């Protein structure tokens, strides 16, 4: 039996989504892990509650795939075990108990299959939470330690770009809010959304983000209590997925440091890799499902100019016109980066994205003169994001352009230098 890093130590049927009712006979459970409880409640169905020693919150693994009110005594036992580990307030059954089971079950399935794509997991959980709370619109803003920014990464009830616009406009208050760890009012959003509210997402390691919601009931104390219950579970999901991805986060930290070192070769480019990364992720979100993971696109954004390490400082900082030889030297940086990453098979898609991020939609780019859909999607996204951030940044040979001027110049290249669909997604992000 697979032990999922202490998160779900003994729920064998969660890995494939089946319940004991579908198995015909109760599954044979191994000895409970320390700190876990189980009870045979009715008709051979098992209720299992597990929690981690490191966290303040409890991990409610599920009710055999059944809603809490369908098994006699299940709701009471769940409340008792949650209270025993000091996790979160007693839920409003059956809606919240049923929601928490499915939300955490979704994470258990993802971990069991080797996938911890938080955007997908949280998006599904938020969609169900809208009914359980209730709320018209919900979203999660995660703190990105490497980029030093708060980013809206999942939502339900409205387009991601719309939720991002309202939430990120309130960014200056986040520091004070996370320090108080109390609910905070948000702008009312679009017509019909209702009142806005933000709650901190807190794990044993500190604040990891915000849960945001708009509802006609947002000012009601009972609604805030239910929202707090959901926030505690969302924090558990984020914390669990992050622990599962610890090796990736450690690797990302190293790469972020490398990216900063590369940017330091040209002081005018300080922070450009991080800004290009954030914009590329926003464009990918607006496009919808794309054949590159957020992790790979994020790494590609941070490392896309790593090949600049081989370019002499004199060329990087030159204010005058570059010679043909100097241009040829600069155009080798994607190949240099690809060679540096060639020995890491886990970064194959990152390598492809970096190698081709200077290709053009019309085939006039480099290094291989790819065109159209022959260019990997991640490279098309990164090419546009990097180009816009470059125009908005000062260079030795020109001043930074205003946003309006930069967008006019960029949009004139849709269908020539850049994928027109990616361009349309960019404009929606910035609308």
ABEGO torsion letter per residue (X at the ends): XBBBGGABABBAAAAAGBBAAAAGBBBBBBBBBBGBBBBBABGGBBBBBBBBAABABBBBAEBGGBBAAABBGAAAAAAAAAAAAGBBBBBBOAAAAAAAAAAAAAAAAAAAAGBBBAAAAAAAAAAAAAAAOBBABBBBBBBBAAAGBBBBABBBGBBAAAAAAAAAAAAAAAAAAAAAGBBBBBBAEBBGAEBBBBBBBBBAAEBAEBBBBBBAAAABAAAAAAAAAAAAAAAAAAAAAAAAAAAAAAAAAAAAAAAAAAAAABAAABGAAAAAAAAAAAAAAAAEBBABBAAAAAAAAAAAAAAAAABBAAAAABABBBBAAAAAAAAAAAAAAAAAAAABAAAAAAAAAAAAAABBAAGABOAAGBBEAABBAAAAAAAAAAAAAAAABBBAABBBBBAAAAAAAAAAABGAABBAAAAAAAAAAAX
